[in-house]
Amino acid sequence: MAKKLLMTFENELGKKVSISIDDPREDITSDEVKTVMNDIVTKNIFTSSGGDLKKVDSAKIVETDITEFEYNN
């Protein structure tokens, strides 16, 4: 099962912008994620087509179950 940490921010135009991190630590806490997100905003680390990231919106861990089919050609 693949996991991603999906962090969502609001930019200068009020649009939502998401940043995803593959395979987050199993023991990551909500407080750690919030701290990192606040750092991203206050240190102006990323920008978007709608301007700088201005506000923390939400975060979640998304798990994807993948089933692959193999064919011998």
mmJSON file of the N, C-alpha and C atoms, coordinates in Angstrom:
{"data_MODEL":{"atom_site":{
"group_PDB":["ATOM","ATOM","ATOM","ATOM","ATOM","ATOM","ATOM","ATOM","ATOM","ATOM","ATOM","ATOM","ATOM","ATOM","ATOM","ATOM","ATOM","ATOM","ATOM","ATOM","ATOM","ATOM","ATOM","ATOM","ATOM","ATOM","ATOM","ATOM","ATOM","ATOM","ATOM","ATOM","ATOM","ATOM","ATOM","ATOM","ATOM","ATOM","ATOM","ATOM","ATOM","ATOM","ATOM","ATOM","ATOM","ATOM","ATOM","ATOM","ATOM","ATOM","ATOM","ATOM","ATOM","ATOM","ATOM","ATOM","ATOM","ATOM","ATOM","ATOM","ATOM","ATOM","ATOM","ATOM","ATOM","ATOM","ATOM","ATOM","ATOM","ATOM","ATOM","ATOM","ATOM","ATOM","ATOM","ATOM","ATOM","ATOM","ATOM","ATOM","ATOM","ATOM","ATOM","ATOM","ATOM","ATOM","ATOM","ATOM","ATOM","ATOM","ATOM","ATOM","ATOM","ATOM","ATOM","ATOM","ATOM","ATOM","ATOM","ATOM","ATOM","ATOM","ATOM","ATOM","ATOM","ATOM","ATOM","ATOM","ATOM","ATOM","ATOM","ATOM","ATOM","ATOM","ATOM","ATOM","ATOM","ATOM","ATOM","ATOM","ATOM","ATOM","ATOM","ATOM","ATOM","ATOM","ATOM","ATOM","ATOM","ATOM","ATOM","ATOM","ATOM","ATOM","ATOM","ATOM","ATOM","ATOM","ATOM","ATOM","ATOM","ATOM","ATOM","ATOM","ATOM","ATOM","ATOM","ATOM","ATOM","ATOM","ATOM","ATOM","ATOM","ATOM","ATOM","ATOM","ATOM","ATOM","ATOM","ATOM","ATOM","ATOM","ATOM","ATOM","ATOM","ATOM","ATOM","ATOM","ATOM","ATOM","ATOM","ATOM","ATOM","ATOM","ATOM","ATOM","ATOM","ATOM","ATOM","ATOM","ATOM","ATOM","ATOM","ATOM","ATOM","ATOM","ATOM","ATOM","ATOM","ATOM","ATOM","ATOM","ATOM","ATOM","ATOM","ATOM","ATOM","ATOM","ATOM","ATOM","ATOM","ATOM","ATOM","ATOM","ATOM","ATOM","ATOM","ATOM","ATOM","ATOM","ATOM","ATOM","ATOM","ATOM","ATOM","ATOM","ATOM","ATOM","ATOM"],
"id":[1,2,3,4,5,6,7,8,9,10,11,12,13,14,15,16,17,18,19,20,21,22,23,24,25,26,27,28,29,30,31,32,33,34,35,36,37,38,39,40,41,42,43,44,45,46,47,48,49,50,51,52,53,54,55,56,57,58,59,60,61,62,63,64,65,66,67,68,69,70,71,72,73,74,75,76,77,78,79,80,81,82,83,84,85,86,87,88,89,90,91,92,93,94,95,96,97,98,99,100,101,102,103,104,105,106,107,108,109,110,111,112,113,114,115,116,117,118,119,120,121,122,123,124,125,126,127,128,129,130,131,132,133,134,135,136,137,138,139,140,141,142,143,144,145,146,147,148,149,150,151,152,153,154,155,156,157,158,159,160,161,162,163,164,165,166,167,168,169,170,171,172,173,174,175,176,177,178,179,180,181,182,183,184,185,186,187,188,189,190,191,192,193,194,195,196,197,198,199,200,201,202,203,204,205,206,207,208,209,210,211,212,213,214,215,216,217,218,219],
"type_symbol":["N","C","C","N","C","C","N","C","C","N","C","C","N","C","C","N","C","C","N","C","C","N","C","C","N","C","C","N","C","C","N","C","C","N","C","C","N","C","C","N","C","C","N","C","C","N","C","C","N","C","C","N","C","C","N","C","C","N","C","C","N","C","C","N","C","C","N","C","C","N","C","C","N","C","C","N","C","C","N","C","C","N","C","C","N","C","C","N","C","C","N","C","C","N","C","C","N","C","C","N","C","C","N","C","C","N","C","C","N","C","C","N","C","C","N","C","C","N","C","C","N","C","C","N","C","C","N","C","C","N","C","C","N","C","C","N","C","C","N","C","C","N","C","C","N","C","C","N","C","C","N","C","C","N","C","C","N","C","C","N","C","C","N","C","C","N","C","C","N","C","C","N","C","C","N","C","C","N","C","C","N","C","C","N","C","C","N","C","C","N","C","C","N","C","C","N","C","C","N","C","C","N","C","C","N","C","C","N","C","C","N","C","C","N","C","C","N","C","C"],
"label_atom_id":["N","CA","C","N","CA","C","N","CA","C","N","CA","C","N","CA","C","N","CA","C","N","CA","C","N","CA","C","N","CA","C","N","CA","C","N","CA","C","N","CA","C","N","CA","C","N","CA","C","N","CA","C","N","CA","C","N","CA","C","N","CA","C","N","CA","C","N","CA","C","N","CA","C","N","CA","C","N","CA","C","N","CA","C","N","CA","C","N","CA","C","N","CA","C","N","CA","C","N","CA","C","N","CA","C","N","CA","C","N","CA","C","N","CA","C","N","CA","C","N","CA","C","N","CA","C","N","CA","C","N","CA","C","N","CA","C","N","CA","C","N","CA","C","N","CA","C","N","CA","C","N","CA","C","N","CA","C","N","CA","C","N","CA","C","N","CA","C","N","CA","C","N","CA","C","N","CA","C","N","CA","C","N","CA","C","N","CA","C","N","CA","C","N","CA","C","N","CA","C","N","CA","C","N","CA","C","N","CA","C","N","CA","C","N","CA","C","N","CA","C","N","CA","C","N","CA","C","N","CA","C","N","CA","C","N","CA","C","N","CA","C","N","CA","C","N","CA","C","N","CA","C","N","CA","C"],
"label_alt_id":[null,null,null,null,null,null,null,null,null,null,null,null,null,null,null,null,null,null,null,null,null,null,null,null,null,null,null,null,null,null,null,null,null,null,null,null,null,null,null,null,null,null,null,null,null,null,null,null,null,null,null,null,null,null,null,null,null,null,null,null,null,null,null,null,null,null,null,null,null,null,null,null,null,null,null,null,null,null,null,null,null,null,null,null,null,null,null,null,null,null,null,null,null,null,null,null,null,null,null,null,null,null,null,null,null,null,null,null,null,null,null,null,null,null,null,null,null,null,null,null,null,null,null,null,null,null,null,null,null,null,null,null,null,null,null,null,null,null,null,null,null,null,null,null,null,null,null,null,null,null,null,null,null,null,null,null,null,null,null,null,null,null,null,null,null,null,null,null,null,null,null,null,null,null,null,null,null,null,null,null,null,null,null,null,null,null,null,null,null,null,null,null,null,null,null,null,null,null,null,null,null,null,null,null,null,null,null,null,null,null,null,null,null,null,null,null,null,null,null],
"label_comp_id":["MET","MET","MET","ALA","ALA","ALA","LYS","LYS","LYS","LYS","LYS","LYS","LEU","LEU","LEU","LEU","LEU","LEU","MET","MET","MET","THR","THR","THR","PHE","PHE","PHE","GLU","GLU","GLU","ASN","ASN","ASN","GLU","GLU","GLU","LEU","LEU","LEU","GLY","GLY","GLY","LYS","LYS","LYS","LYS","LYS","LYS","VAL","VAL","VAL","SER","SER","SER","ILE","ILE","ILE","SER","SER","SER","ILE","ILE","ILE","ASP","ASP","ASP","ASP","ASP","ASP","PRO","PRO","PRO","ARG","ARG","ARG","GLU","GLU","GLU","ASP","ASP","ASP","ILE","ILE","ILE","THR","THR","THR","SER","SER","SER","ASP","ASP","ASP","GLU","GLU","GLU","VAL","VAL","VAL","LYS","LYS","LYS","THR","THR","THR","VAL","VAL","VAL","MET","MET","MET","ASN","ASN","ASN","ASP","ASP","ASP","ILE","ILE","ILE","VAL","VAL","VAL","THR","THR","THR","LYS","LYS","LYS","ASN","ASN","ASN","ILE","ILE","ILE","PHE","PHE","PHE","THR","THR","THR","SER","SER","SER","SER","SER","SER","GLY","GLY","GLY","GLY","GLY","GLY","ASP","ASP","ASP","LEU","LEU","LEU","LYS","LYS","LYS","LYS","LYS","LYS","VAL","VAL","VAL","ASP","ASP","ASP","SER","SER","SER","ALA","ALA","ALA","LYS","LYS","LYS","ILE","ILE","ILE","VAL","VAL","VAL","GLU","GLU","GLU","THR","THR","THR","ASP","ASP","ASP","ILE","ILE","ILE","THR","THR","THR","GLU","GLU","GLU","PHE","PHE","PHE","GLU","GLU","GLU","TYR","TYR","TYR","ASN","ASN","ASN","ASN","ASN","ASN"],
"label_asym_id":["A","A","A","A","A","A","A","A","A","A","A","A","A","A","A","A","A","A","A","A","A","A","A","A","A","A","A","A","A","A","A","A","A","A","A","A","A","A","A","A","A","A","A","A","A","A","A","A","A","A","A","A","A","A","A","A","A","A","A","A","A","A","A","A","A","A","A","A","A","A","A","A","A","A","A","A","A","A","A","A","A","A","A","A","A","A","A","A","A","A","A","A","A","A","A","A","A","A","A","A","A","A","A","A","A","A","A","A","A","A","A","A","A","A","A","A","A","A","A","A","A","A","A","A","A","A","A","A","A","A","A","A","A","A","A","A","A","A","A","A","A","A","A","A","A","A","A","A","A","A","A","A","A","A","A","A","A","A","A","A","A","A","A","A","A","A","A","A","A","A","A","A","A","A","A","A","A","A","A","A","A","A","A","A","A","A","A","A","A","A","A","A","A","A","A","A","A","A","A","A","A","A","A","A","A","A","A","A","A","A","A","A","A","A","A","A","A","A","A"],
"label_entity_id":["1","1","1","1","1","1","1","1","1","1","1","1","1","1","1","1","1","1","1","1","1","1","1","1","1","1","1","1","1","1","1","1","1","1","1","1","1","1","1","1","1","1","1","1","1","1","1","1","1","1","1","1","1","1","1","1","1","1","1","1","1","1","1","1","1","1","1","1","1","1","1","1","1","1","1","1","1","1","1","1","1","1","1","1","1","1","1","1","1","1","1","1","1","1","1","1","1","1","1","1","1","1","1","1","1","1","1","1","1","1","1","1","1","1","1","1","1","1","1","1","1","1","1","1","1","1","1","1","1","1","1","1","1","1","1","1","1","1","1","1","1","1","1","1","1","1","1","1","1","1","1","1","1","1","1","1","1","1","1","1","1","1","1","1","1","1","1","1","1","1","1","1","1","1","1","1","1","1","1","1","1","1","1","1","1","1","1","1","1","1","1","1","1","1","1","1","1","1","1","1","1","1","1","1","1","1","1","1","1","1","1","1","1","1","1","1","1","1","1"],
"label_seq_id":[1,1,1,2,2,2,3,3,3,4,4,4,5,5,5,6,6,6,7,7,7,8,8,8,9,9,9,10,10,10,11,11,11,12,12,12,13,13,13,14,14,14,15,15,15,16,16,16,17,17,17,18,18,18,19,19,19,20,20,20,21,21,21,22,22,22,23,23,23,24,24,24,25,25,25,26,26,26,27,27,27,28,28,28,29,29,29,30,30,30,31,31,31,32,32,32,33,33,33,34,34,34,35,35,35,36,36,36,37,37,37,38,38,38,39,39,39,40,40,40,41,41,41,42,42,42,43,43,43,44,44,44,45,45,45,46,46,46,47,47,47,48,48,48,49,49,49,50,50,50,51,51,51,52,52,52,53,53,53,54,54,54,55,55,55,56,56,56,57,57,57,58,58,58,59,59,59,60,60,60,61,61,61,62,62,62,63,63,63,64,64,64,65,65,65,66,66,66,67,67,67,68,68,68,69,69,69,70,70,70,71,71,71,72,72,72,73,73,73],
"pdbx_PDB_ins_code":[null,null,null,null,null,null,null,null,null,null,null,null,null,null,null,null,null,null,null,null,null,null,null,null,null,null,null,null,null,null,null,null,null,null,null,null,null,null,null,null,null,null,null,null,null,null,null,null,null,null,null,null,null,null,null,null,null,null,null,null,null,null,null,null,null,null,null,null,null,null,null,null,null,null,null,null,null,null,null,null,null,null,null,null,null,null,null,null,null,null,null,null,null,null,null,null,null,null,null,null,null,null,null,null,null,null,null,null,null,null,null,null,null,null,null,null,null,null,null,null,null,null,null,null,null,null,null,null,null,null,null,null,null,null,null,null,null,null,null,null,null,null,null,null,null,null,null,null,null,null,null,null,null,null,null,null,null,null,null,null,null,null,null,null,null,null,null,null,null,null,null,null,null,null,null,null,null,null,null,null,null,null,null,null,null,null,null,null,null,null,null,null,null,null,null,null,null,null,null,null,null,null,null,null,null,null,null,null,null,null,null,null,null,null,null,null,null,null,null],
"Cartn_x":[0.839,0.0,0.89,0.665,1.442,0.808,1.67,1.189,1.799,1.017,1.49,0.952,1.779,1.333,0.941,-0.311,-0.821,-1.075,-0.282,-0.397,-1.034,-2.093,-2.817,-2.713,-2.435,-2.249,-3.183,-3.313,-4.034,-3.009,-3.087,-2.128,-2.696,-1.958,-2.348,-3.689,-4.047,-5.33,-6.475,-6.174,-7.203,-7.452,-6.592,-6.719,-5.962,-6.426,-5.765,-4.634,-3.514,-2.319,-1.871,-1.593,-1.184,0.248,0.915,2.256,2.18,2.713,2.662,4.066,4.175,5.424,5.164,5.936,5.796,6.367,5.738,6.209,6.578,5.614,5.918,6.258,6.982,7.323,6.062,6.118,4.959,4.484,5.417,5.062,4.927,4.749,4.622,3.357,3.461,2.321,1.713,0.505,-0.196,0.569,1.119,1.87,3.123,3.814,5.009,4.65,3.571,3.138,2.753,2.009,1.589,2.792,3.785,5.001,5.711,5.854,6.507,5.707,4.398,3.55,3.661,3.662,3.822,5.184,6.228,7.559,7.567,6.898,6.821,6.202,5.153,4.477,5.339,5.832,6.561,7.909,8.562,9.863,9.718,8.466,8.187,9.001,8.962,9.781,9.275,7.963,7.377,6.475,6.291,5.331,4.472,3.423,2.539,2.184,1.464,1.052,0.132,-0.479,-1.352,-0.659,0.677,1.433,1.943,2.486,3.059,1.99,2.431,1.536,1.362,0.119,-0.16,-0.788,-1.393,-2.146,-2.152,-2.012,-2.141,-3.619,-3.97,-5.374,-5.63,-4.966,-5.219,-4.079,-4.104,-3.132,-3.79,-3.371,-3.887,-2.914,-2.999,-2.223,-3.174,-2.777,-3.587,-2.919,-3.69,-3.194,-3.851,-3.035,-3.539,-3.191,-4.182,-3.981,-3.923,-2.822,-2.61,-2.603,-3.376,-3.37,-2.847,-1.753,-1.164,-1.51,-1.739,-1.982,-0.777,-0.247,0.909,0.481,0.963,0.646,1.943,2.036,3.201,2.952,3.694,3.521,4.581],
"Cartn_y":[-1.172,0.0,1.242,2.124,3.363,4.437,5.215,6.304,7.616,8.687,10.046,10.969,11.921,13.01,14.141,14.55,15.61,16.85,17.9,19.148,20.193,20.837,21.804,23.19,24.172,25.559,26.45,27.687,28.703,29.725,30.103,31.07,32.491,33.433,34.845,35.111,34.292,34.462,33.72,33.072,32.328,30.937,30.5,29.166,28.149,26.911,25.839,25.249,25.005,24.437,23.276,22.127,20.953,20.543,20.075,19.51,18.109,17.122,15.758,15.215,14.403,13.744,12.241,11.513,10.057,9.412,8.337,7.493,8.274,8.969,9.684,8.687,9.17,8.338,7.748,6.516,5.843,6.53,7.108,7.685,9.211,9.78,11.233,11.697,12.851,13.353,14.579,14.859,16.035,17.311,17.376,18.558,18.762,17.675,17.782,18.311,17.802,18.243,19.719,20.113,21.516,22.443,22.032,22.832,23.017,21.938,22.017,22.914,22.754,23.572,25.051,25.361,26.753,27.302,26.461,26.878,27.17,26.329,26.54,27.898,28.25,29.538,30.704,30.638,31.776,32.011,30.947,31.093,31.263,31.259,31.474,30.524,29.24,28.232,27.926,27.893,27.575,28.715,28.782,29.704,28.921,29.529,28.865,29.848,29.38,30.274,31.386,31.177,32.184,32.973,32.922,33.679,32.816,33.491,32.802,32.065,31.023,30.306,31.169,31.437,32.382,31.767,30.578,30.03,28.506,27.887,26.434,26.094,25.122,24.727,23.385,22.33,20.998,20.055,18.888,17.848,16.489,15.531,14.179,13.177,11.961,10.865,10.06,9.881,9.153,7.806,6.739,5.395,4.877,4.345,3.821,2.351,1.553,0.119,-0.127,-0.666,-0.856,-2.348,-2.702,-4.073,-4.039,-4.719,-4.752,-6.078,-5.993,-7.172,-7.375,-8.577,-8.866,-9.779,-9.451,-10.246,-10.656,-11.905,-12.408,-12.281,-11.43,-11.207,-11.926],
"Cartn_z":[0.0,0.0,0.0,-0.937,-1.045,-0.167,0.497,1.35,0.901,1.037,0.755,1.825,2.208,3.072,2.14,2.198,1.333,2.188,1.94,2.688,1.771,2.241,1.425,2.058,1.205,1.618,0.813,1.252,0.481,0.008,-1.281,-1.815,-1.783,-2.353,-2.323,-2.995,-3.981,-4.671,-3.978,-2.846,-2.131,-2.698,-3.606,-4.218,-3.384,-3.423,-2.679,-3.514,-2.841,-3.45,-2.574,-3.191,-2.423,-2.731,-1.708,-1.811,-1.228,-1.944,-1.422,-1.192,-0.169,0.201,0.187,-0.612,-0.671,0.588,1.003,2.107,3.37,3.967,5.215,6.33,7.311,8.468,9.083,9.516,10.113,11.392,12.145,13.447,13.408,12.224,12.116,12.841,13.495,14.265,13.588,13.955,13.452,13.804,15.011,15.444,14.599,14.251,13.415,12.025,11.467,10.14,10.18,11.194,11.31,11.443,12.212,12.377,11.042,10.281,8.973,8.029,8.036,7.158,7.517,8.802,9.232,8.811,8.893,8.443,6.951,6.172,4.725,4.424,5.154,4.936,5.417,6.643,7.203,6.529,6.072,5.399,3.891,3.414,1.995,1.11,1.46,0.785,-0.626,-0.819,-2.117,-2.578,-3.884,-4.457,-5.44,-5.915,-6.871,-7.978,-8.969,-10.055,-9.544,-8.384,-7.778,-6.688,-6.666,-5.675,-4.535,-3.537,-2.383,-1.585,-0.868,0.038,1.28,1.651,2.731,3.972,3.839,4.968,4.91,6.08,6.193,6.114,5.275,5.142,5.822,5.35,5.912,5.553,6.172,5.858,6.09,5.294,5.48,4.89,5.381,4.812,3.949,2.696,1.723,1.473,1.616,1.35,0.083,-0.819,-2.078,-2.185,-2.417,-2.609,-4.115,-4.588,-6.019,-6.344,-7.345,-7.852,-9.276,-9.496,-10.837,-11.507,-12.801,-13.597,-14.499,-14.503,-15.348,-16.485,-17.642,-18.835,-19.487,-19.821,-20.528,-22.011,-22.657,-24.098,-24.882],
"occupancy":[1.0,1.0,1.0,1.0,1.0,1.0,1.0,1.0,1.0,1.0,1.0,1.0,1.0,1.0,1.0,1.0,1.0,1.0,1.0,1.0,1.0,1.0,1.0,1.0,1.0,1.0,1.0,1.0,1.0,1.0,1.0,1.0,1.0,1.0,1.0,1.0,1.0,1.0,1.0,1.0,1.0,1.0,1.0,1.0,1.0,1.0,1.0,1.0,1.0,1.0,1.0,1.0,1.0,1.0,1.0,1.0,1.0,1.0,1.0,1.0,1.0,1.0,1.0,1.0,1.0,1.0,1.0,1.0,1.0,1.0,1.0,1.0,1.0,1.0,1.0,1.0,1.0,1.0,1.0,1.0,1.0,1.0,1.0,1.0,1.0,1.0,1.0,1.0,1.0,1.0,1.0,1.0,1.0,1.0,1.0,1.0,1.0,1.0,1.0,1.0,1.0,1.0,1.0,1.0,1.0,1.0,1.0,1.0,1.0,1.0,1.0,1.0,1.0,1.0,1.0,1.0,1.0,1.0,1.0,1.0,1.0,1.0,1.0,1.0,1.0,1.0,1.0,1.0,1.0,1.0,1.0,1.0,1.0,1.0,1.0,1.0,1.0,1.0,1.0,1.0,1.0,1.0,1.0,1.0,1.0,1.0,1.0,1.0,1.0,1.0,1.0,1.0,1.0,1.0,1.0,1.0,1.0,1.0,1.0,1.0,1.0,1.0,1.0,1.0,1.0,1.0,1.0,1.0,1.0,1.0,1.0,1.0,1.0,1.0,1.0,1.0,1.0,1.0,1.0,1.0,1.0,1.0,1.0,1.0,1.0,1.0,1.0,1.0,1.0,1.0,1.0,1.0,1.0,1.0,1.0,1.0,1.0,1.0,1.0,1.0,1.0,1.0,1.0,1.0,1.0,1.0,1.0,1.0,1.0,1.0,1.0,1.0,1.0,1.0,1.0,1.0,1.0,1.0,1.0],
"B_iso_or_equiv":[0.0,0.0,0.0,0.0,0.0,0.0,0.0,0.0,0.0,0.0,0.0,0.0,0.0,0.0,0.0,0.0,0.0,0.0,0.0,0.0,0.0,0.0,0.0,0.0,0.0,0.0,0.0,0.0,0.0,0.0,0.0,0.0,0.0,0.0,0.0,0.0,0.0,0.0,0.0,0.0,0.0,0.0,0.0,0.0,0.0,0.0,0.0,0.0,0.0,0.0,0.0,0.0,0.0,0.0,0.0,0.0,0.0,0.0,0.0,0.0,0.0,0.0,0.0,0.0,0.0,0.0,0.0,0.0,0.0,0.0,0.0,0.0,0.0,0.0,0.0,0.0,0.0,0.0,0.0,0.0,0.0,0.0,0.0,0.0,0.0,0.0,0.0,0.0,0.0,0.0,0.0,0.0,0.0,0.0,0.0,0.0,0.0,0.0,0.0,0.0,0.0,0.0,0.0,0.0,0.0,0.0,0.0,0.0,0.0,0.0,0.0,0.0,0.0,0.0,0.0,0.0,0.0,0.0,0.0,0.0,0.0,0.0,0.0,0.0,0.0,0.0,0.0,0.0,0.0,0.0,0.0,0.0,0.0,0.0,0.0,0.0,0.0,0.0,0.0,0.0,0.0,0.0,0.0,0.0,0.0,0.0,0.0,0.0,0.0,0.0,0.0,0.0,0.0,0.0,0.0,0.0,0.0,0.0,0.0,0.0,0.0,0.0,0.0,0.0,0.0,0.0,0.0,0.0,0.0,0.0,0.0,0.0,0.0,0.0,0.0,0.0,0.0,0.0,0.0,0.0,0.0,0.0,0.0,0.0,0.0,0.0,0.0,0.0,0.0,0.0,0.0,0.0,0.0,0.0,0.0,0.0,0.0,0.0,0.0,0.0,0.0,0.0,0.0,0.0,0.0,0.0,0.0,0.0,0.0,0.0,0.0,0.0,0.0,0.0,0.0,0.0,0.0,0.0,0.0],
"pdbx_formal_charge":[null,null,null,null,null,null,null,null,null,null,null,null,null,null,null,null,null,null,null,null,null,null,null,null,null,null,null,null,null,null,null,null,null,null,null,null,null,null,null,null,null,null,null,null,null,null,null,null,null,null,null,null,null,null,null,null,null,null,null,null,null,null,null,null,null,null,null,null,null,null,null,null,null,null,null,null,null,null,null,null,null,null,null,null,null,null,null,null,null,null,null,null,null,null,null,null,null,null,null,null,null,null,null,null,null,null,null,null,null,null,null,null,null,null,null,null,null,null,null,null,null,null,null,null,null,null,null,null,null,null,null,null,null,null,null,null,null,null,null,null,null,null,null,null,null,null,null,null,null,null,null,null,null,null,null,null,null,null,null,null,null,null,null,null,null,null,null,null,null,null,null,null,null,null,null,null,null,null,null,null,null,null,null,null,null,null,null,null,null,null,null,null,null,null,null,null,null,null,null,null,null,null,null,null,null,null,null,null,null,null,null,null,null,null,null,null,null,null,null],
"auth_seq_id":[1,1,1,2,2,2,3,3,3,4,4,4,5,5,5,6,6,6,7,7,7,8,8,8,9,9,9,10,10,10,11,11,11,12,12,12,13,13,13,14,14,14,15,15,15,16,16,16,17,17,17,18,18,18,19,19,19,20,20,20,21,21,21,22,22,22,23,23,23,24,24,24,25,25,25,26,26,26,27,27,27,28,28,28,29,29,29,30,30,30,31,31,31,32,32,32,33,33,33,34,34,34,35,35,35,36,36,36,37,37,37,38,38,38,39,39,39,40,40,40,41,41,41,42,42,42,43,43,43,44,44,44,45,45,45,46,46,46,47,47,47,48,48,48,49,49,49,50,50,50,51,51,51,52,52,52,53,53,53,54,54,54,55,55,55,56,56,56,57,57,57,58,58,58,59,59,59,60,60,60,61,61,61,62,62,62,63,63,63,64,64,64,65,65,65,66,66,66,67,67,67,68,68,68,69,69,69,70,70,70,71,71,71,72,72,72,73,73,73],
"auth_comp_id":["MET","MET","MET","ALA","ALA","ALA","LYS","LYS","LYS","LYS","LYS","LYS","LEU","LEU","LEU","LEU","LEU","LEU","MET","MET","MET","THR","THR","THR","PHE","PHE","PHE","GLU","GLU","GLU","ASN","ASN","ASN","GLU","GLU","GLU","LEU","LEU","LEU","GLY","GLY","GLY","LYS","LYS","LYS","LYS","LYS","LYS","VAL","VAL","VAL","SER","SER","SER","ILE","ILE","ILE","SER","SER","SER","ILE","ILE","ILE","ASP","ASP","ASP","ASP","ASP","ASP","PRO","PRO","PRO","ARG","ARG","ARG","GLU","GLU","GLU","ASP","ASP","ASP","ILE","ILE","ILE","THR","THR","THR","SER","SER","SER","ASP","ASP","ASP","GLU","GLU","GLU","VAL","VAL","VAL","LYS","LYS","LYS","THR","THR","THR","VAL","VAL","VAL","MET","MET","MET","ASN","ASN","ASN","ASP","ASP","ASP","ILE","ILE","ILE","VAL","VAL","VAL","THR","THR","THR","LYS","LYS","LYS","ASN","ASN","ASN","ILE","ILE","ILE","PHE","PHE","PHE","THR","THR","THR","SER","SER","SER","SER","SER","SER","GLY","GLY","GLY","GLY","GLY","GLY","ASP","ASP","ASP","LEU","LEU","LEU","LYS","LYS","LYS","LYS","LYS","LYS","VAL","VAL","VAL","ASP","ASP","ASP","SER","SER","SER","ALA","ALA","ALA","LYS","LYS","LYS","ILE","ILE","ILE","VAL","VAL","VAL","GLU","GLU","GLU","THR","THR","THR","ASP","ASP","ASP","ILE","ILE","ILE","THR","THR","THR","GLU","GLU","GLU","PHE","PHE","PHE","GLU","GLU","GLU","TYR","TYR","TYR","ASN","ASN","ASN","ASN","ASN","ASN"],
"auth_asym_id":["A","A","A","A","A","A","A","A","A","A","A","A","A","A","A","A","A","A","A","A","A","A","A","A","A","A","A","A","A","A","A","A","A","A","A","A","A","A","A","A","A","A","A","A","A","A","A","A","A","A","A","A","A","A","A","A","A","A","A","A","A","A","A","A","A","A","A","A","A","A","A","A","A","A","A","A","A","A","A","A","A","A","A","A","A","A","A","A","A","A","A","A","A","A","A","A","A","A","A","A","A","A","A","A","A","A","A","A","A","A","A","A","A","A","A","A","A","A","A","A","A","A","A","A","A","A","A","A","A","A","A","A","A","A","A","A","A","A","A","A","A","A","A","A","A","A","A","A","A","A","A","A","A","A","A","A","A","A","A","A","A","A","A","A","A","A","A","A","A","A","A","A","A","A","A","A","A","A","A","A","A","A","A","A","A","A","A","A","A","A","A","A","A","A","A","A","A","A","A","A","A","A","A","A","A","A","A","A","A","A","A","A","A","A","A","A","A","A","A"],
"auth_atom_id":["N","CA","C","N","CA","C","N","CA","C","N","CA","C","N","CA","C","N","CA","C","N","CA","C","N","CA","C","N","CA","C","N","CA","C","N","CA","C","N","CA","C","N","CA","C","N","CA","C","N","CA","C","N","CA","C","N","CA","C","N","CA","C","N","CA","C","N","CA","C","N","CA","C","N","CA","C","N","CA","C","N","CA","C","N","CA","C","N","CA","C","N","CA","C","N","CA","C","N","CA","C","N","CA","C","N","CA","C","N","CA","C","N","CA","C","N","CA","C","N","CA","C","N","CA","C","N","CA","C","N","CA","C","N","CA","C","N","CA","C","N","CA","C","N","CA","C","N","CA","C","N","CA","C","N","CA","C","N","CA","C","N","CA","C","N","CA","C","N","CA","C","N","CA","C","N","CA","C","N","CA","C","N","CA","C","N","CA","C","N","CA","C","N","CA","C","N","CA","C","N","CA","C","N","CA","C","N","CA","C","N","CA","C","N","CA","C","N","CA","C","N","CA","C","N","CA","C","N","CA","C","N","CA","C","N","CA","C","N","CA","C","N","CA","C","N","CA","C","N","CA","C","N","CA","C"],
"pdbx_PDB_model_num":[1,1,1,1,1,1,1,1,1,1,1,1,1,1,1,1,1,1,1,1,1,1,1,1,1,1,1,1,1,1,1,1,1,1,1,1,1,1,1,1,1,1,1,1,1,1,1,1,1,1,1,1,1,1,1,1,1,1,1,1,1,1,1,1,1,1,1,1,1,1,1,1,1,1,1,1,1,1,1,1,1,1,1,1,1,1,1,1,1,1,1,1,1,1,1,1,1,1,1,1,1,1,1,1,1,1,1,1,1,1,1,1,1,1,1,1,1,1,1,1,1,1,1,1,1,1,1,1,1,1,1,1,1,1,1,1,1,1,1,1,1,1,1,1,1,1,1,1,1,1,1,1,1,1,1,1,1,1,1,1,1,1,1,1,1,1,1,1,1,1,1,1,1,1,1,1,1,1,1,1,1,1,1,1,1,1,1,1,1,1,1,1,1,1,1,1,1,1,1,1,1,1,1,1,1,1,1,1,1,1,1,1,1,1,1,1,1,1,1]
}}}
